[in-house]
Amino acid sequence: MPEATTSSREPSPEESSKPRGPKYLDPETLSKLGSLDIVARKVVEGLRIGQHKSPSRGISSEFTAYRQYAQGDETRNIDWKAYARCDRYYIKLFDAETNFVSNMLLDASQSMTYQSGKISKLEYAKYLAASLSYLTIDQGDSAGVGIFDGELQNYIAPKSHMGVLHDISSELEKVTPAPRTNVGAVLHDFAHRMTRRGFVMLFSDLFDNTEEFIDGLNHLRYGGHNVILWHIMDPYEIEFPLNGMWKFMGLEGEGEVITQPGRVRANYLEELEKFVTGIKRACNKSGVEHVLVNTKVPIEQTISNYLLQRSALAKAK
């Protein structure tokens, strides 16, 4: 492999005057910072510094200025202009409804422990959930967290004071992965728990029964909740860049297979595309936002990209 070389050439005045992008902390660096609440603060600081017009300032307003129509809503409250632009039904929220309540649901199943680098999907999801919680609470809104594998194991109800961030971080740090998940059943259970409409942010790799999972999403949407699916994937799962002979071990009791990745790469990538496309299509039909997350991308960049998309959507309405 050729060695990388560096140039001592001074940048031209034109190059020096160009705005530089934000210097995001990579996930591995974040993992060395200590507790999750410290990581969350660093991520939010990076979001604020890295944006000329920080999208983080409007997380609650972007989320709650509108919400998607759910069965049982008054049709007279539908924003028809938004429908004409987006081909989806949206309801304008009134002042009494604009308090932002968010529940983070973290998949702690064994498959989430996979990592091709120095950070697993589970660790990345923890950073993401903690950072979004901090961002929400810092603006005076409420955040809580639920941790599940085959069932909902631990739950911290949403609160709006900074003290709950320590509780959320501590609970996330204690997560012990378990074999097999059942996302669909957990979503049904959680839908029954939620007495007030709000946002549910689900962090999972979705290695589960797809039909049951979709039924769970529909249950949440039927209750009028806005649902955001953060679909967590490792770069090796997305790109499958392996060569030579490898032994693949199932993380949730599926056994092992020895093969040459080059022989199955094309089929694997085709099946992966079908899987992700199927999830996206199901989410779109249910009115759920699907965000594909690559764990090699810095946390701040993942959140920033999403919030900028939300901001663009709000302006389009």
Phi and psi in degrees as a GROMACS rama.xvg file:
@    title "Ramachandran Plot"
@    xaxis  label "Phi"
@    yaxis  label "Psi"
@TYPE xy
-65.7666  144.791  PRO-2
-78.0277  146.866  GLU-3
-78.059  143.03  ALA-4
-119.699  156.755  THR-5
-118.423  152.48  THR-6
-107.108  142.109  SER-7
-95.4236  7.15938  SER-8
-63.1412  133.901  ARG-9
-74.4388  140.747  GLU-10
-67.4107  146.332  PRO-11
-72.6099  161.342  SER-12
-56.1733  -35.499  PRO-13
-65.8955  -41.1621  GLU-14
-68.4823  -38.1418  GLU-15
-65.7935  -30.1897  SER-16
-82.3704  -11.0609  SER-17
-72.3096  138.137  LYS-18
-66.0825  138.381  PRO-19
-95.7846  146.167  ARG-20
-71.6697  165.235  GLY-21
-65.1404  143.306  PRO-22
-91.9351  93.3816  LYS-23
-78.8934  149.468  TYR-24
-83.7892  127.223  LEU-25
-71.6154  157.283  ASP-26
-55.8574  -36.5488  PRO-27
-64.0355  -40.063  GLU-28
-63.843  -41.9869  THR-29
-58.95  -36.599  LEU-30
-65.5315  -15.9079  SER-31
-95.5869  -0.563411  LYS-32
-80.9013  -19.1838  LEU-33
117.713  -138.742  GLY-34
-67.0258  159.441  SER-35
-64.3687  -33.738  LEU-36
-66.3793  -31.6133  ASP-37
-69.0061  -43.3219  ILE-38
-58.5531  -45.8721  VAL-39
-60.0233  -42.3298  ALA-40
-63.8221  -41.0433  ARG-41
-62.891  -42.053  LYS-42
-62.5217  -46.1706  VAL-43
-65.8645  -38.4152  VAL-44
-59.8044  -43.0008  GLU-45
-62.4098  -38.4564  GLY-46
-62.4204  -42.2831  LEU-47
-71.2131  -39.4774  ARG-48
-73.843  -35.2944  ILE-49
-79.6526  -7.59174  GLY-50
-118.871  134.644  GLN-51
-66.0273  -44.4726  HIS-52
-118.129  95.5979  LYS-53
-63.5467  121.525  SER-54
-69.0296  -18.2581  PRO-55
-67.0143  -22.875  SER-56
-65.0498  -22.6229  ARG-57
-115.022  26.5971  GLY-58
-59.595  -42.8443  ILE-59
-73.2087  -40.9781  SER-60
-68.8901  -36.5534  SER-61
-66.9102  -37.4033  GLU-62
-75.5581  -35.216  PHE-63
-110.799  -1.3896  THR-64
-62.4014  -35.4994  ALA-65
-136.728  157.432  TYR-66
-139.163  158.496  ARG-67
-71.5357  146.858  GLN-68
-63.2545  138.47  TYR-69
-128.809  153.087  ALA-70
-55.7416  131.549  GLN-71
104.564  -16.8796  GLY-72
-69.9299  152.47  ASP-73
-70.3484  123.567  GLU-74
-65.8096  -23.5054  THR-75
-66.4505  -17.9561  ARG-76
-91.5875  1.82542  ASN-77
-68.9951  135.865  ILE-78
-89.1251  103.411  ASP-79
-72.7961  -25.7545  TRP-80
-66.6981  -40.8015  LYS-81
-64.6415  -37.7706  ALA-82
-63.9598  -41.0745  TYR-83
-63.2238  -34.1997  ALA-84
-82.6442  -38.6634  ARG-85
-110.201  -9.26337  CYS-86
60.6287  30.8609  ASP-87
-139.272  152.469  ARG-88
-87.3  128.327  TYR-89
-125.155  145.397  TYR-90
-108.089  130.943  ILE-91
-74.2898  135.868  LYS-92
-92.189  145.777  LEU-93
-94.2159  167.435  PHE-94
-53.3912  -38.3812  ASP-95
-68.7139  -16.1127  ALA-96
-103.147  -2.3043  GLU-97
-87.316  2.22816  THR-98
-68.3765  126.285  ASN-99
-85.3925  114.673  PHE-100
-116.565  120.22  VAL-101
-125.906  134.304  SER-102
-114.211  124.9  ASN-103
-96.6067  123.976  MET-104
-111.852  116.177  LEU-105
-106.428  125.046  LEU-106
-78.8899  115.476  ASP-107
-109.138  30.5269  ALA-108
-75.7994  163.81  SER-109
-60.4441  -34.5177  GLN-110
-63.0469  -23.5278  SER-111
-72.9115  -9.89107  MET-112
-82.8683  -3.89826  THR-113
-65.0266  141.101  TYR-114
-152.979  134.515  GLN-115
-94.3907  -20.8705  SER-116
-113.751  -137.955  GLY-117
-102.655  8.86543  LYS-118
-138.655  133.397  ILE-119
-86.1622  167.627  SER-120
-60.7866  -36.8662  LYS-121
-65.2952  -45.7354  LEU-122
-62.5733  -42.5378  GLU-123
-61.0019  -44.2755  TYR-124
-62.5906  -36.9307  ALA-125
-61.0827  -47.4879  LYS-126
-60.3291  -41.9121  TYR-127
-65.2292  -46.2302  LEU-128
-64.9316  -43.7044  ALA-129
-65.1551  -41.0005  ALA-130
-66.2356  -43.4229  SER-131
-67.4178  -33.4553  LEU-132
-63.8646  -46.3099  SER-133
-61.6963  -44.7524  TYR-134
-60.0819  -40.1611  LEU-135
-69.2959  -49.1301  THR-136
-66.2423  -37.224  ILE-137
-60.712  -21.6932  ASP-138
-98.4253  10.7889  GLN-139
87.6715  7.80326  GLY-140
-100.384  -178.681  ASP-141
-110.483  141.859  SER-142
-140.197  144.456  ALA-143
-141.152  174.391  GLY-144
-142.874  142.556  VAL-145
-126.181  139.69  GLY-146
-118.945  130.24  ILE-147
-139.145  156.267  PHE-148
-128.896  -96.3959  ASP-149
-77.4959  -20.7054  GLY-150
-152.29  170.003  GLU-151
-71.7624  115.02  LEU-152
-89.8951  -50.0297  GLN-153
-134.982  143.681  ASN-154
-143.834  128.267  TYR-155
-112.107  116.436  ILE-156
-64.5804  147.187  ALA-157
-60.3261  135.448  PRO-158
-139.825  161.678  LYS-159
-108.716  3.20235  SER-160
-99.4948  154.669  HIS-161
-63.8132  -22.4969  MET-162
-59.285  -31.7978  GLY-163
-69.9434  -22.9404  VAL-164
-62.7772  -38.1557  LEU-165
-64.1229  -41.0321  HIS-166
-64.5216  -42.8532  ASP-167
-62.33  -47.5279  ILE-168
-62.6562  -42.8277  SER-169
-62.9712  -41.1124  SER-170
-66.7878  -40.9492  GLU-171
-65.3644  -37.3878  LEU-172
-68.5149  -23.8753  GLU-173
-86.8467  0.766904  LYS-174
-58.8169  129.968  VAL-175
-116.647  114.268  THR-176
-59.8859  145.442  PRO-177
-127.744  153.402  ALA-178
-67.3742  143.628  PRO-179
64.1405  130.641  ARG-180
-117.493  167.02  THR-181
-145.254  74.9134  ASN-182
-59.8076  -41.1791  VAL-183
-58.469  -48.3506  GLY-184
-63.9041  -38.3464  ALA-185
-63.659  -41.3689  VAL-186
-65.8051  -39.0138  LEU-187
-61.424  -45.813  HIS-188
-60.9514  -43.96  ASP-189
-69.2214  -35.6131  PHE-190
-60.0833  -36.3176  ALA-191
-71.3917  -30.1629  HIS-192
-71.9726  -34.778  ARG-193
-77.0448  114.888  MET-194
-94.4082  -11.207  THR-195
-130.139  139.274  ARG-196
-62.5279  139.064  ARG-197
-164.908  -157.404  GLY-198
-109.231  138.208  PHE-199
-118.326  120.767  VAL-200
-108.998  116.343  MET-201
-104.531  127.618  LEU-202
-114.977  108.154  PHE-203
-158.286  156.342  SER-204
-90.8727  -5.06311  ASP-205
63.9315  27.3212  LEU-206
-80.4478  81.9987  PHE-207
-159.106  -179.766  ASP-208
-69.4868  111.143  ASN-209
-63.1367  -41.7236  THR-210
-63.1064  -43.3297  GLU-211
-65.9613  -37.3609  GLU-212
-61.9048  -45.3062  PHE-213
-64.3094  -39.2887  ILE-214
-59.5381  -39.652  ASP-215
-65.5825  -41.1349  GLY-216
-61.0594  -43.7965  LEU-217
-62.988  -35.1131  ASN-218
-62.7873  -44.5138  HIS-219
-63.9575  -43.0497  LEU-220
-66.6961  -35.8066  ARG-221
-61.7835  -31.5319  TYR-222
-79.4877  1.10346  GLY-223
87.8212  10.05  GLY-224
-84.9981  143.563  HIS-225
-84.5289  132.033  ASN-226
-122.062  131.361  VAL-227
-120.866  119.859  ILE-228
-100.207  113.238  LEU-229
-94.3285  100.723  TRP-230
-85.7961  101.369  HIS-231
-88.0965  123.896  ILE-232
-137.824  144.545  MET-233
-79.7499  148.245  ASP-234
-58.8622  -32.3534  PRO-235
-67.2447  -33.4133  TYR-236
-68.4357  -34.4849  GLU-237
-78.8673  -41.1637  ILE-238
-101.465  -27.0441  GLU-239
48.351  60.4072  PHE-240
-88.8424  21.6101  PRO-241
-79.617  149.737  LEU-242
-136.601  164.955  ASN-243
83.5643  -155.846  GLY-244
-105.84  129.569  MET-245
-131.097  150.604  TRP-246
-107.596  119.734  LYS-247
-99.5483  124.746  PHE-248
-111.48  128.968  MET-249
-70.156  130.607  GLY-250
-82.6385  -10.9502  LEU-251
-130.668  43.0583  GLU-252
87.73  15.8295  GLY-253
-87.8383  1.49019  GLU-254
84.8263  -160.428  GLY-255
-137.623  155.533  GLU-256
-136.564  133.753  VAL-257
-107.791  124.617  ILE-258
-160.567  172.339  THR-259
-97.0286  115.221  GLN-260
-54.687  -33.7261  PRO-261
-58.9908  -29.5386  GLY-262
-77.5216  -24.6738  ARG-263
-113.008  -0.6261  VAL-264
-56.8503  -48.8118  ARG-265
-60.3369  -44.1947  ALA-266
-66.4227  -39.7288  ASN-267
-61.241  -49.4586  TYR-268
-63.8205  -34.0102  LEU-269
-66.3852  -44.256  GLU-270
-67.0466  -36.7814  GLU-271
-62.4184  -44.3042  LEU-272
-61.2323  -41.2939  GLU-273
-62.365  -42.7924  LYS-274
-61.8548  -52.4193  PHE-275
-65.6025  -42.6256  VAL-276
-62.2688  -39.8952  THR-277
-63.2294  -41.2528  GLY-278
-64.7518  -44.8907  ILE-279
-60.9456  -43.3911  LYS-280
-63.8636  -42.434  ARG-281
-65.1249  -40.2552  ALA-282
-64.8245  -43.9842  CYS-283
-61.3331  -40.9613  ASN-284
-65.257  -34.6665  LYS-285
-86.8413  -7.12923  SER-286
77.5507  29.1201  GLY-287
-104.149  137.375  VAL-288
-81.4994  128.728  GLU-289
-109.317  123.388  HIS-290
-122.295  108.815  VAL-291
-78.3169  124.077  LEU-292
-114.665  125.893  VAL-293
-100.953  121.893  ASN-294
-70.4647  -3.46775  THR-295
-87.3779  -10.139  LYS-296
-85.7508  133.335  VAL-297
-54.6244  145.491  PRO-298
-57.4053  -45.5894  ILE-299
-59.0032  -39.6213  GLU-300
-67.9259  -40.3028  GLN-301
-59.844  -47.3587  THR-302
-68.7046  -44.2321  ILE-303
-60.113  -45.983  SER-304
-59.7557  -41.7117  ASN-305
-65.8066  -45.949  TYR-306
-66.1795  -34.876  LEU-307
-64.8177  -37.605  LEU-308
-65.0571  -40.9979  GLN-309
-62.5747  -42.7332  ARG-310
-62.6025  -41.7195  SER-311
-63.0951  -39.375  ALA-312
-65.0135  -42.0079  LEU-313
-62.7321  -38.819  ALA-314
-68.0874  -34.7062  LYS-315
-66.3002  -26.7432  ALA-316
